[in-house]
Each structure stands twice: as structure tokens, then as C-alpha cells.
Amino acid sequence: MRIKKIYDPSNSDFRLESSPFYLMAHADYKYHEDMNVVLHKYGVSKSIYRIMTVLRETDTASIGFIADAALIKRPTVSRILDRMLEQGLVTSQPNVEDNRITDVTLTPAGQEMLTKLTPIVNRQFLRAMEGVSNNDLSQLVRILQKIGRNLSKLPIE
């Protein structure tokens, strides 16, 4: 595949403002910058919100699954879950089939917090997607999934 010079980091015509990865990182940063301020008013970080979202989709999940799904390193997830346990947002118990695995579940208080935060997060999402059609959004999701699959292949070295 031939890539335009402005997209190729090895080419002297490359410009950061046309780098897909820079633009994705920039959009992600801006998206979460405002959201973090609002989440902190509720005593919740972006990571806690993401973990609650994972647990909403799975009911009960292992720490390893949460780490993978929330894109957070496992030791960090363990520390965050300790804080969430203290806040009463989650419960944890040994897995019934393998007691080396810890299963985590959202508590009613965690579900209530997530219900409170979801409309706020939705407003930020709608703000970010203003002027983006459903077709554009579907295409963006497909492209990002394809890039993710490509990057899941063996490393470059």
C-alpha cells in the first residue's frame, strides 16, 4: 500500500497535524479533558468510569478482563478497584471455579453512580459528534477496528 507523503512519518513532508495517531490522541485528550472535571465533582476518575462501564456490560468480570477491556494496566486496575471497594461502588469475591481469580461486580451504589454519570458523558459524546453523520461514525468505528486488528498482529520488531 502506498501512503501519501504527508501521512508517512519517515517522509520529510510528514506533518503532525495530518497524522492519524496524533489526531486520535488529540481528540481523545480533548474529549476526556472536560469530562474529567465533571467526573471529579462526583469523586470519580475517568478510569473508575471506564471500569464501571465495563462492569455494566458484563455484570461480573475478573480483574484481568477488566484491565484488558478498560485499557488499564492490571496493577493499576487493582489499586483503582481497592478505592472503588472503599467507596462502595463494587464488590469482589473469589471466582467459584478458580479461587486465584477475583470476580468484581458493580454494587447498586455503583449502578446508581453510573446512571447519574451516563447523561453527562452522553452530552460530551454528542458535543464531540456534532456535524458527524451516522454513516461517518460507522465508517470511523470500522476503520478504528481495522487499525486495532492490524496493531494486534505481531510487533514490528
Biotite code that builds the C-alpha atoms (Angstrom):
import biotite.structure as struc

atoms = struc.array([
    struc.Atom([0.000, 0.000, 0.000], chain_id="A", res_id=1, res_name="MET", atom_name="CA", element="C"),
    struc.Atom([1.301, 3.435, -0.923], chain_id="A", res_id=2, res_name="ARG", atom_name="CA", element="C"),
    struc.Atom([0.692, 6.093, 1.678], chain_id="A", res_id=3, res_name="ILE", atom_name="CA", element="C"),
    struc.Atom([0.643, 9.811, 0.900], chain_id="A", res_id=4, res_name="LYS", atom_name="CA", element="C"),
    struc.Atom([3.839, 11.556, 1.960], chain_id="A", res_id=5, res_name="LYS", atom_name="CA", element="C"),
    struc.Atom([2.080, 13.784, 4.499], chain_id="A", res_id=6, res_name="ILE", atom_name="CA", element="C"),
    struc.Atom([0.909, 10.658, 6.399], chain_id="A", res_id=7, res_name="TYR", atom_name="CA", element="C"),
    struc.Atom([4.276, 8.844, 6.295], chain_id="A", res_id=8, res_name="ASP", atom_name="CA", element="C"),
    struc.Atom([6.348, 9.629, 9.432], chain_id="A", res_id=9, res_name="PRO", atom_name="CA", element="C"),
    struc.Atom([9.547, 8.649, 7.579], chain_id="A", res_id=10, res_name="SER", atom_name="CA", element="C"),
    struc.Atom([8.981, 11.300, 4.892], chain_id="A", res_id=11, res_name="ASN", atom_name="CA", element="C"),
    struc.Atom([10.133, 14.918, 5.177], chain_id="A", res_id=12, res_name="SER", atom_name="CA", element="C"),
    struc.Atom([6.659, 16.059, 4.010], chain_id="A", res_id=13, res_name="ASP", atom_name="CA", element="C"),
    struc.Atom([5.062, 14.434, 7.083], chain_id="A", res_id=14, res_name="PHE", atom_name="CA", element="C"),
    struc.Atom([3.096, 16.845, 9.262], chain_id="A", res_id=15, res_name="ARG", atom_name="CA", element="C"),
    struc.Atom([1.883, 16.075, 12.755], chain_id="A", res_id=16, res_name="LEU", atom_name="CA", element="C"),
    struc.Atom([-1.497, 17.695, 12.102], chain_id="A", res_id=17, res_name="GLU", atom_name="CA", element="C"),
    struc.Atom([-2.191, 15.065, 9.422], chain_id="A", res_id=18, res_name="SER", atom_name="CA", element="C"),
    struc.Atom([-1.021, 12.084, 11.485], chain_id="A", res_id=19, res_name="SER", atom_name="CA", element="C"),
    struc.Atom([-4.000, 9.819, 12.207], chain_id="A", res_id=20, res_name="PRO", atom_name="CA", element="C"),
    struc.Atom([-2.472, 8.735, 15.523], chain_id="A", res_id=21, res_name="PHE", atom_name="CA", element="C"),
    struc.Atom([-1.795, 12.294, 16.631], chain_id="A", res_id=22, res_name="TYR", atom_name="CA", element="C"),
    struc.Atom([-5.346, 13.280, 15.684], chain_id="A", res_id=23, res_name="LEU", atom_name="CA", element="C"),
    struc.Atom([-6.818, 10.289, 17.560], chain_id="A", res_id=24, res_name="MET", atom_name="CA", element="C"),
    struc.Atom([-4.730, 11.121, 20.639], chain_id="A", res_id=25, res_name="ALA", atom_name="CA", element="C"),
    struc.Atom([-5.681, 14.802, 20.394], chain_id="A", res_id=26, res_name="HIS", atom_name="CA", element="C"),
    struc.Atom([-9.403, 14.029, 20.086], chain_id="A", res_id=27, res_name="ALA", atom_name="CA", element="C"),
    struc.Atom([-9.192, 11.573, 22.999], chain_id="A", res_id=28, res_name="ASP", atom_name="CA", element="C"),
    struc.Atom([-7.365, 14.138, 25.137], chain_id="A", res_id=29, res_name="TYR", atom_name="CA", element="C"),
    struc.Atom([-9.891, 16.900, 24.400], chain_id="A", res_id=30, res_name="LYS", atom_name="CA", element="C"),
    struc.Atom([-12.827, 14.524, 24.921], chain_id="A", res_id=31, res_name="TYR", atom_name="CA", element="C"),
    struc.Atom([-11.600, 13.472, 28.363], chain_id="A", res_id=32, res_name="HIS", atom_name="CA", element="C"),
    struc.Atom([-10.201, 16.841, 29.477], chain_id="A", res_id=33, res_name="GLU", atom_name="CA", element="C"),
    struc.Atom([-13.645, 18.382, 30.101], chain_id="A", res_id=34, res_name="ASP", atom_name="CA", element="C"),
    struc.Atom([-15.167, 15.115, 31.205], chain_id="A", res_id=35, res_name="MET", atom_name="CA", element="C"),
    struc.Atom([-12.525, 14.624, 33.914], chain_id="A", res_id=36, res_name="ASN", atom_name="CA", element="C"),
    struc.Atom([-13.513, 17.921, 35.531], chain_id="A", res_id=37, res_name="VAL", atom_name="CA", element="C"),
    struc.Atom([-17.154, 16.843, 35.735], chain_id="A", res_id=38, res_name="VAL", atom_name="CA", element="C"),
    struc.Atom([-16.380, 13.287, 36.847], chain_id="A", res_id=39, res_name="LEU", atom_name="CA", element="C"),
    struc.Atom([-14.174, 14.553, 39.678], chain_id="A", res_id=40, res_name="HIS", atom_name="CA", element="C"),
    struc.Atom([-17.142, 16.526, 41.045], chain_id="A", res_id=41, res_name="LYS", atom_name="CA", element="C"),
    struc.Atom([-18.706, 13.107, 41.689], chain_id="A", res_id=42, res_name="TYR", atom_name="CA", element="C"),
    struc.Atom([-15.493, 11.647, 43.131], chain_id="A", res_id=43, res_name="GLY", atom_name="CA", element="C"),
    struc.Atom([-14.935, 9.531, 40.034], chain_id="A", res_id=44, res_name="VAL", atom_name="CA", element="C"),
    struc.Atom([-11.941, 9.415, 37.700], chain_id="A", res_id=45, res_name="SER", atom_name="CA", element="C"),
    struc.Atom([-12.001, 8.565, 34.004], chain_id="A", res_id=46, res_name="LYS", atom_name="CA", element="C"),
    struc.Atom([-10.595, 5.134, 34.907], chain_id="A", res_id=47, res_name="SER", atom_name="CA", element="C"),
    struc.Atom([-13.297, 4.459, 37.500], chain_id="A", res_id=48, res_name="ILE", atom_name="CA", element="C"),
    struc.Atom([-15.977, 5.468, 34.991], chain_id="A", res_id=49, res_name="TYR", atom_name="CA", element="C"),
    struc.Atom([-14.456, 3.180, 32.365], chain_id="A", res_id=50, res_name="ARG", atom_name="CA", element="C"),
    struc.Atom([-14.332, 0.252, 34.815], chain_id="A", res_id=51, res_name="ILE", atom_name="CA", element="C"),
    struc.Atom([-17.969, 0.841, 35.793], chain_id="A", res_id=52, res_name="MET", atom_name="CA", element="C"),
    struc.Atom([-18.896, 0.830, 32.100], chain_id="A", res_id=53, res_name="THR", atom_name="CA", element="C"),
    struc.Atom([-17.098, -2.495, 31.582], chain_id="A", res_id=54, res_name="VAL", atom_name="CA", element="C"),
    struc.Atom([-18.933, -3.966, 34.579], chain_id="A", res_id=55, res_name="LEU", atom_name="CA", element="C"),
    struc.Atom([-22.289, -2.670, 33.305], chain_id="A", res_id=56, res_name="ARG", atom_name="CA", element="C"),
    struc.Atom([-21.730, -4.644, 30.104], chain_id="A", res_id=57, res_name="GLU", atom_name="CA", element="C"),
    struc.Atom([-20.545, -7.869, 31.787], chain_id="A", res_id=58, res_name="THR", atom_name="CA", element="C"),
    struc.Atom([-22.213, -7.943, 35.231], chain_id="A", res_id=59, res_name="ASP", atom_name="CA", element="C"),
    struc.Atom([-19.246, -9.753, 36.813], chain_id="A", res_id=60, res_name="THR", atom_name="CA", element="C"),
    struc.Atom([-15.695, -9.725, 35.499], chain_id="A", res_id=61, res_name="ALA", atom_name="CA", element="C"),
    struc.Atom([-12.213, -10.766, 36.560], chain_id="A", res_id=62, res_name="SER", atom_name="CA", element="C"),
    struc.Atom([-9.558, -8.158, 37.230], chain_id="A", res_id=63, res_name="ILE", atom_name="CA", element="C"),
    struc.Atom([-7.667, -9.334, 34.134], chain_id="A", res_id=64, res_name="GLY", atom_name="CA", element="C"),
    struc.Atom([-10.735, -8.968, 31.927], chain_id="A", res_id=65, res_name="PHE", atom_name="CA", element="C"),
    struc.Atom([-11.428, -5.500, 33.338], chain_id="A", res_id=66, res_name="ILE", atom_name="CA", element="C"),
    struc.Atom([-7.818, -4.441, 32.714], chain_id="A", res_id=67, res_name="ALA", atom_name="CA", element="C"),
    struc.Atom([-7.974, -5.598, 29.083], chain_id="A", res_id=68, res_name="ASP", atom_name="CA", element="C"),
    struc.Atom([-11.409, -4.127, 28.383], chain_id="A", res_id=69, res_name="ALA", atom_name="CA", element="C"),
    struc.Atom([-10.743, -0.816, 30.165], chain_id="A", res_id=70, res_name="ALA", atom_name="CA", element="C"),
    struc.Atom([-7.277, -0.407, 28.605], chain_id="A", res_id=71, res_name="LEU", atom_name="CA", element="C"),
    struc.Atom([-5.670, -0.027, 32.031], chain_id="A", res_id=72, res_name="ILE", atom_name="CA", element="C"),
    struc.Atom([-2.660, -1.965, 33.328], chain_id="A", res_id=73, res_name="LYS", atom_name="CA", element="C"),
    struc.Atom([-3.595, -4.753, 35.734], chain_id="A", res_id=74, res_name="ARG", atom_name="CA", element="C"),
    struc.Atom([-1.738, -3.387, 38.821], chain_id="A", res_id=75, res_name="PRO", atom_name="CA", element="C"),
    struc.Atom([-3.425, -0.014, 38.262], chain_id="A", res_id=76, res_name="THR", atom_name="CA", element="C"),
    struc.Atom([-6.837, -1.700, 37.976], chain_id="A", res_id=77, res_name="VAL", atom_name="CA", element="C"),
    struc.Atom([-6.210, -3.477, 41.286], chain_id="A", res_id=78, res_name="SER", atom_name="CA", element="C"),
    struc.Atom([-5.445, -0.156, 43.013], chain_id="A", res_id=79, res_name="ARG", atom_name="CA", element="C"),
    struc.Atom([-8.481, 1.530, 41.450], chain_id="A", res_id=80, res_name="ILE", atom_name="CA", element="C"),
    struc.Atom([-10.725, -1.380, 42.475], chain_id="A", res_id=81, res_name="LEU", atom_name="CA", element="C"),
    struc.Atom([-9.468, -1.063, 46.072], chain_id="A", res_id=82, res_name="ASP", atom_name="CA", element="C"),
    struc.Atom([-10.622, 2.562, 46.001], chain_id="A", res_id=83, res_name="ARG", atom_name="CA", element="C"),
    struc.Atom([-13.939, 1.577, 44.415], chain_id="A", res_id=84, res_name="MET", atom_name="CA", element="C"),
    struc.Atom([-14.446, -1.065, 47.137], chain_id="A", res_id=85, res_name="LEU", atom_name="CA", element="C"),
    struc.Atom([-13.898, 1.626, 49.787], chain_id="A", res_id=86, res_name="GLU", atom_name="CA", element="C"),
    struc.Atom([-16.427, 3.871, 48.013], chain_id="A", res_id=87, res_name="GLN", atom_name="CA", element="C"),
    struc.Atom([-18.946, 1.020, 47.895], chain_id="A", res_id=88, res_name="GLY", atom_name="CA", element="C"),
    struc.Atom([-19.104, 1.056, 44.086], chain_id="A", res_id=89, res_name="LEU", atom_name="CA", element="C"),
    struc.Atom([-18.052, -2.601, 43.613], chain_id="A", res_id=90, res_name="VAL", atom_name="CA", element="C"),
    struc.Atom([-17.811, -5.876, 45.469], chain_id="A", res_id=91, res_name="THR", atom_name="CA", element="C"),
    struc.Atom([-15.196, -8.555, 44.917], chain_id="A", res_id=92, res_name="SER", atom_name="CA", element="C"),
    struc.Atom([-15.137, -12.254, 45.654], chain_id="A", res_id=93, res_name="GLN", atom_name="CA", element="C"),
    struc.Atom([-13.035, -15.266, 44.661], chain_id="A", res_id=94, res_name="PRO", atom_name="CA", element="C"),
    struc.Atom([-14.159, -16.958, 41.461], chain_id="A", res_id=95, res_name="ASN", atom_name="CA", element="C"),
    struc.Atom([-16.169, -20.115, 42.256], chain_id="A", res_id=96, res_name="VAL", atom_name="CA", element="C"),
    struc.Atom([-14.221, -22.226, 39.733], chain_id="A", res_id=97, res_name="GLU", atom_name="CA", element="C"),
    struc.Atom([-10.724, -20.811, 40.368], chain_id="A", res_id=98, res_name="ASP", atom_name="CA", element="C"),
    struc.Atom([-10.022, -19.019, 43.640], chain_id="A", res_id=99, res_name="ASN", atom_name="CA", element="C"),
    struc.Atom([-6.871, -17.446, 42.157], chain_id="A", res_id=100, res_name="ARG", atom_name="CA", element="C"),
    struc.Atom([-9.207, -15.239, 40.126], chain_id="A", res_id=101, res_name="ILE", atom_name="CA", element="C"),
    struc.Atom([-11.092, -12.372, 41.739], chain_id="A", res_id=102, res_name="THR", atom_name="CA", element="C"),
    struc.Atom([-14.524, -11.553, 40.342], chain_id="A", res_id=103, res_name="ASP", atom_name="CA", element="C"),
    struc.Atom([-15.752, -7.968, 40.573], chain_id="A", res_id=104, res_name="VAL", atom_name="CA", element="C"),
    struc.Atom([-19.375, -6.801, 40.433], chain_id="A", res_id=105, res_name="THR", atom_name="CA", element="C"),
    struc.Atom([-20.947, -3.358, 40.404], chain_id="A", res_id=106, res_name="LEU", atom_name="CA", element="C"),
    struc.Atom([-22.978, -2.663, 43.570], chain_id="A", res_id=107, res_name="THR", atom_name="CA", element="C"),
    struc.Atom([-26.363, -0.923, 43.498], chain_id="A", res_id=108, res_name="PRO", atom_name="CA", element="C"),
    struc.Atom([-24.491, 2.253, 44.577], chain_id="A", res_id=109, res_name="ALA", atom_name="CA", element="C"),
    struc.Atom([-22.106, 1.769, 41.639], chain_id="A", res_id=110, res_name="GLY", atom_name="CA", element="C"),
    struc.Atom([-25.019, 1.263, 39.262], chain_id="A", res_id=111, res_name="GLN", atom_name="CA", element="C"),
    struc.Atom([-26.683, 4.380, 40.649], chain_id="A", res_id=112, res_name="GLU", atom_name="CA", element="C"),
    struc.Atom([-23.482, 6.405, 40.178], chain_id="A", res_id=113, res_name="MET", atom_name="CA", element="C"),
    struc.Atom([-23.156, 5.137, 36.608], chain_id="A", res_id=114, res_name="LEU", atom_name="CA", element="C"),
    struc.Atom([-26.800, 6.031, 35.923], chain_id="A", res_id=115, res_name="THR", atom_name="CA", element="C"),
    struc.Atom([-26.120, 9.546, 37.228], chain_id="A", res_id=116, res_name="LYS", atom_name="CA", element="C"),
    struc.Atom([-22.963, 9.979, 35.129], chain_id="A", res_id=117, res_name="LEU", atom_name="CA", element="C"),
    struc.Atom([-24.174, 8.466, 31.853], chain_id="A", res_id=118, res_name="THR", atom_name="CA", element="C"),
    struc.Atom([-26.248, 11.508, 30.728], chain_id="A", res_id=119, res_name="PRO", atom_name="CA", element="C"),
    struc.Atom([-23.252, 13.771, 31.435], chain_id="A", res_id=120, res_name="ILE", atom_name="CA", element="C"),
    struc.Atom([-20.940, 11.555, 29.402], chain_id="A", res_id=121, res_name="VAL", atom_name="CA", element="C"),
    struc.Atom([-23.583, 11.382, 26.670], chain_id="A", res_id=122, res_name="ASN", atom_name="CA", element="C"),
    struc.Atom([-23.663, 15.192, 26.428], chain_id="A", res_id=123, res_name="ARG", atom_name="CA", element="C"),
    struc.Atom([-19.893, 15.204, 25.904], chain_id="A", res_id=124, res_name="GLN", atom_name="CA", element="C"),
    struc.Atom([-20.217, 12.455, 23.288], chain_id="A", res_id=125, res_name="PHE", atom_name="CA", element="C"),
    struc.Atom([-22.944, 14.371, 21.428], chain_id="A", res_id=126, res_name="LEU", atom_name="CA", element="C"),
    struc.Atom([-20.834, 17.537, 21.572], chain_id="A", res_id=127, res_name="ARG", atom_name="CA", element="C"),
    struc.Atom([-17.895, 15.642, 20.087], chain_id="A", res_id=128, res_name="ALA", atom_name="CA", element="C"),
    struc.Atom([-20.043, 14.120, 17.337], chain_id="A", res_id=129, res_name="MET", atom_name="CA", element="C"),
    struc.Atom([-21.748, 17.355, 16.301], chain_id="A", res_id=130, res_name="GLU", atom_name="CA", element="C"),
    struc.Atom([-21.757, 17.516, 12.497], chain_id="A", res_id=131, res_name="GLY", atom_name="CA", element="C"),
    struc.Atom([-20.690, 13.858, 12.179], chain_id="A", res_id=132, res_name="VAL", atom_name="CA", element="C"),
    struc.Atom([-23.270, 11.707, 10.398], chain_id="A", res_id=133, res_name="SER", atom_name="CA", element="C"),
    struc.Atom([-24.188, 8.184, 11.462], chain_id="A", res_id=134, res_name="ASN", atom_name="CA", element="C"),
    struc.Atom([-22.504, 6.955, 8.266], chain_id="A", res_id=135, res_name="ASN", atom_name="CA", element="C"),
    struc.Atom([-19.322, 8.861, 9.150], chain_id="A", res_id=136, res_name="ASP", atom_name="CA", element="C"),
    struc.Atom([-19.413, 7.456, 12.671], chain_id="A", res_id=137, res_name="LEU", atom_name="CA", element="C"),
    struc.Atom([-19.959, 3.891, 11.412], chain_id="A", res_id=138, res_name="SER", atom_name="CA", element="C"),
    struc.Atom([-17.063, 4.291, 8.995], chain_id="A", res_id=139, res_name="GLN", atom_name="CA", element="C"),
    struc.Atom([-14.833, 5.715, 11.748], chain_id="A", res_id=140, res_name="LEU", atom_name="CA", element="C"),
    struc.Atom([-15.642, 2.765, 14.023], chain_id="A", res_id=141, res_name="VAL", atom_name="CA", element="C"),
    struc.Atom([-14.894, 0.267, 11.216], chain_id="A", res_id=142, res_name="ARG", atom_name="CA", element="C"),
    struc.Atom([-11.578, 1.969, 10.415], chain_id="A", res_id=143, res_name="ILE", atom_name="CA", element="C"),
    struc.Atom([-10.522, 2.095, 14.073], chain_id="A", res_id=144, res_name="LEU", atom_name="CA", element="C"),
    struc.Atom([-11.434, -1.586, 14.495], chain_id="A", res_id=145, res_name="GLN", atom_name="CA", element="C"),
    struc.Atom([-9.341, -2.422, 11.424], chain_id="A", res_id=146, res_name="LYS", atom_name="CA", element="C"),
    struc.Atom([-6.370, -0.423, 12.762], chain_id="A", res_id=147, res_name="ILE", atom_name="CA", element="C"),
    struc.Atom([-6.774, -2.166, 16.139], chain_id="A", res_id=148, res_name="GLY", atom_name="CA", element="C"),
    struc.Atom([-6.695, -5.594, 14.465], chain_id="A", res_id=149, res_name="ARG", atom_name="CA", element="C"),
    struc.Atom([-3.616, -4.596, 12.465], chain_id="A", res_id=150, res_name="ASN", atom_name="CA", element="C"),
    struc.Atom([-1.837, -3.481, 15.629], chain_id="A", res_id=151, res_name="LEU", atom_name="CA", element="C"),
    struc.Atom([-2.793, -6.722, 17.413], chain_id="A", res_id=152, res_name="SER", atom_name="CA", element="C"),
    struc.Atom([-0.612, -8.663, 14.992], chain_id="A", res_id=153, res_name="LYS", atom_name="CA", element="C"),
    struc.Atom([2.990, -9.457, 15.838], chain_id="A", res_id=154, res_name="LEU", atom_name="CA", element="C"),
    struc.Atom([5.094, -6.427, 16.858], chain_id="A", res_id=155, res_name="PRO", atom_name="CA", element="C"),
    struc.Atom([7.261, -4.647, 14.276], chain_id="A", res_id=156, res_name="ILE", atom_name="CA", element="C"),
    struc.Atom([10.453, -5.953, 15.900], chain_id="A", res_id=157, res_name="GLU", atom_name="CA", element="C"),
])
